[in-house]
Amino acid sequence: MQHPEEIPRLPVRCRSCGTELAAGLLACPSCHALVHAERLGQLAYSAEQAGTAGEALVCWREAFELLPPDTIQQRAIVGKIDALVKQLDHVQPPKPKSAKGKVAAVGAFIVFALTKLKFLALGLTKMGTVLSMFLSFGVYWSLWGWKFAAGFILSIYIHEMGHVAMLRRLGVKASAPMFIPGFGALILLKQNLPTPREDARVGLAGPIWGLGAAIASWLLGLAFHSDMAIAIAKVGAWINLFNLTPIWQLDGSRAYRAFSRNQRIIALAAVGVAIFLAAGDVHGILFVVLAFGVFRLFEKNIGKTGDTRALVEYVLLVAALTALASLPDKI
């Protein structure tokens, strides 16, 4: 949903028939002419002239918001958005062909890592994020001590910034992360995600970054013989695994939206294997993921083609997070 100031000013009367228009209308009630036809034309031209898929996505996404729901024009734009998301999926970095190229690749990786760190720091420039983070930190400190609270908050923050990174890549406007004690954190979307493919990309980006944070914490625990870091890693794995539950607004639900029925069966099979191989107290979380996955298997209006990338990411996340959560508590 856009802020009012971001929506082009509504004409007082329809340019086609002169009918007076109420605020918020997207089409004339008399002649059905598009209210924002001029702006839509500008956006279509800008999208066609865009240099990158990301830039084109920004234009088509704004156009989507200015069209009446479930119209031929809006469905056409949904198709363009889906095609552009597919295009972003297949963007691959060039492979080095020489020693100089390999050195350049290492340099590019270092720059990439520093860019991600800069991106994580950027989220801390938002006052709402910082204040809500400190509020949650105080609550968790009173429960578990400041060291665990700090690591726990950082794990949640990295997970949420994974969502933010993917939203930016897809040209979707959203709020900065807001922390809620006892709940975790959330991001409010200011625009819709009209296709299952992009919904899955955004949903699974959080657990992917969360898995990275958990692995980093585990490696720090091994390097410095810190049981606290190991505990933070395992809790991070549990939380991200729970987020794969296909219910409500959890990340797993966004992924399931992109799965065909057969893909949902494969996802359930992966969770079943994880239950069989898991150790420790992670079984409870996996049974919850499995139970809701079975429920979603009998939904109506399930897509026939599905999204292979989303399925692969989901299965790998289940496997990796289960393995990490099953490791010993102490070094």
N, C-alpha and C positions, 0 to 999 in steps of 0.2 A: 504494500500500500504506500503510495507516494504522499509526501507532505503537500498541503494545498498550494504552497508557493511554487512547487515544481510542476504543477499541472497548468498548461496554457490557459490563459484567460478565456472564459466562456463568452461567446457572442450573446448579445441581448436577444437578437432575433435570428432565425434561420436565414442563411444567405440564399437558399433556394426558393422558399415559399413565404418567408416573412413571419412565420409563426413565432410567438414569444417562447423563449426557452427557459425552463427552470434550471436551477443550479444542479450540476452533477450529471445532466443528460449527455449521452454520447451519440445519440441519433435523434433527429427531429421526429416528434410523435405524429406529425401530419404527413410529411413526404418521405420520411425515413432517410433523409440525407445525413451523411456523417457530419457531426458538429465540428470535429477537428480535422476535416478533410485537407485543409491547407497544410497543417502541421504534419499530418501523416505523409503527404507527398514529399515534404522536406526530409522527413526521417527515412523514407524509402530511398531517396536519392543519396543521402549520406551513407546509408548502409551499403548501397551498391558501390560507392566510391571508397569505402573504408579500406585501409591498407592491411588490416589484420582481422581475423575472425572475432577477436575480443571487441574491437571497435564496432564491428557490424552488430554484434550481439547487443551492445548498449543501445543502439538505434532501434533494432527490432523489438527489444524489450519495452522501450518507451512506447512504441507504436502499439504493442499488445495491450498496454494499459489504457489506450485512448479509443479502443474499439469495443462495441457492444459484445457481451459474452456470447460464445457459441455461434458466431456468425461465420459465413464463408471466409471473409477477410481475416478474421482472427485465427481460424483454423489454418489458413495459408501461412500466417506468420509463425504459428506453432511449428509447422513443418520446416520453415527456414531456421528457426531457433534450434530445432533438433539436429538439422544438417550441420549447423555451425558447431554445435557441441561435439558431434562426431568428428568434425575436422580438427578441433582442438585435441581430441583423444589421440589423433594420429600424428601430432607434431613431435618429431624426434630430433634430438640434437645430432649434429654431424659427427660421424665416427672418425677418429684420428687415423691417418694413413702413414704417418712417419714419426720419427722420434720427436721432431719439433712439434708435431701435432699432438703427441701424447703429453708433452710438457704443457702445451697450451690447454689440453683437456684437464690436467691437474689444476692448473691455474683457474680455469673456468669453474671447477668444482669448489675451490676455495672461495672464489667470489660468490658462488651460489650459496655456500654455507653461511658466509658473512651476510648475504642478503636476507636469508631466513632469520638470522639473529637480529638484524636491523628491523625486520618486519615484526618479530615478537616484541621488540622494544617499542615499536610504534604504537602498539595497543595500549601500552602503559601511559601514553600521553593523553588518554581520554579520562577526564575527571570522574565520570560515572563508574568506569571500570575500576579505577584505583580505589575509590571510596568503598565500593561494594566488596572489592577484594580484601581490603583491610578489615571490614566488618566481619566477613566470613573467617578471615584469619584469626580474629579475636575469639570467635566462637569455637573454632577448632583447637586453638591454643588452650582454651580452658578445659577441653576434653582430653587432648592427647599430648600436650606440650608443644612448644614453639617450633622445634625442629621438624617433627612430623607434620605439623600444620603447614609450615612453609613449603615442604615438598609436595604435600597433598594439593595445596592451592596452585602451585606451579604446574602440576600435572593436569589439573582441570583447565588452567589457562591455555596451555599448549594445545589441548584437545579442541577448545573453542576457537583458537586462532587457526586451526586447521580448516574449520568451517569457513572462517573469514577469508582465508587465502583462496579457497575454491570459489567462494562467492565473488571475489574480486576478479578472478580469472574468467568467470562466466558473465561478468558485467552486471551483477545483481547488487542493488543498494540494500544495505543492512546496517543495523546498529552495532556498536562495539559490544563486547561481552559484558554481561551484567551478572554478578555473583549473588546467589541466594543461599544463605546458610542452611545446611541440611538438605538442599536440593541440588546444588552444583552451580551451574551457570547457564545462561541462555543468550541467544542472539535473536533480535526481532527483525524479520525481513520486511523491507519497505516495498518490495515488488514480488509478484508471484513467480513460482517455478512451474511453468505450464506443461513441461514434459517430464515423464518418469525418469528419463536418462539423466537430466541435470539434477533432479531431486536426489537420485542415487549418488551422483558425484559429490554433491554437497554433504549428504548424510554420512557417507563413508569416509570423507576427508577427516572428520573429527577423530574417529577411532584409529585411522592410519597415523595421524600425528600423535595421538595418545599412545599408540604402541611404540612409536619412536621415543617418546619421553620415558616410558616404562623401561625400555631396553637401556637407555642412557643411564637411568637410575640404577639398574641392575649392574651395569658395568662399573659404575662408580662404587657401588657396594663391594664388588669383587676387588677393585683396585685399592680401596682404602679400608678393606675389612670392616665395613659398616653394616651392621644388621639393620640399622634405621633406614639406610638407602634401599636395602633389599626389601624391607617391609613396604616402603613407599612404592617400589616397583610392582610388588604383588598386588597391592590395593589398586594401583593404576590399571593393572591388567584386569582385575575383577570388574572395575567400573566400566572400562571400555567394552568388556565382554557383555556385561549387562545391557549396555547401550545397543547391542546388536539384537536385542529382543524386538520382534516385529509388532510393536503395539504403540498406539497413540502417536506422539511426535518424536519417539526415540529414533535413533539413527538406523536401526534395523528395519523399522517400518518404512523409512524412505527408500531403503534398498529393495525391500520386498515389492514396492510399487513398480519397480522396473523388471521384476522377474516374471517369466512365463510360468505356467503350472508345472511343467517338467523341471524348470530351474528351481522352483520352490522345493520340489522333491529332492533334488540334488543338495540344496542347502540343508534340508532336514537330515539327509544322510550324513553330511559332514558333521553336523552337531551330534548325531548319534554316535559316530566314530569317536568324536572328541569325548563324549561321556564314557565310552568304553575304555579309552586310553588315559583319561585324566586321573590325577592323584590329588589327595587332600580334599579340602572343602569347596572346591570349585564345581562339584557335581550339582549342587543346588541351583546355581546360576544357569548352568547348561540345561537343566530340566525345565526351567522357566522359559528359556529361549526356544527349546524344542516344543513345549506345550503351545505357546502362542504361534509358532510356525505351523503346527498342525492345524490350528484354528484358521489361519490365513490361507491354508491350502484349499479351503472350500468356499472361498469368496467368489462372487460373481464378477463379471467384467474384468477378468484377468487377461492381460495382453498375450497374444499368441507368439510373438517373435522373441520378446525378452531382450535382456542386455547382458551379453557374455562378460564384458569387462566388470560389471557390477557383481556378477556371480563369482567370478574369480577372486575379486578383492574380498568379498564377504567370506568365502571359504578359507582363504589364506589368513584373514583376520581371526576367524574362529580357531584355526589351528595354532597360530602364533600366540594368541592371547591365552589359550588354554595351556599351552606348553609353559609359558612364563608364569602363569598363576599356579601351576602344579609343581614348580621348583621348590626346593627346601626353604624354610623360613630363615635359616641361619647358614652362614658360610661354612 
